[in-house]
Amino acid sequence: MIGNDLKIVGQGLKIIGRGLLQIDGEIEGDVQAAEVVVGEKGKVTGMVAGQKVIVGGTVSGVVCGQTVGLQASLTSRAIFTTCHLSSSRAPCLRAAAAGHPMRRP
């Protein structure tokens, strides 16, 4: 778990785990685990990858997962790559193109 009082920064940083990684703090770098949860107060600048990814906080980068869940507290500017997308609020999302962020109307 990356607690809300922790900030991890590093050039070329990659955090790799085999199980569940809960992010409630801030990471500037790439994150990969079997299951990644970016909590409501979590922030990742970089790639987030896993078999299952749940985003409730902020991700600036790419989210890649077999299954991706979006929570109502989502404030991400990311490109999502997934086979299965689920949402707690069923937001309408417009795909990011030419550098424009995804938005919730």
Secondary structure, DSSP 8 states (H G I E B T S, - for coil): -B-TT-EEEEEEEEEE-SSEEEE-SEEEEEEE-SEEEE-TT-EEEEEEEEEEEEESSEEEEEEEEEEEEE-TT---EEEEEEEEEEESS--------TT------
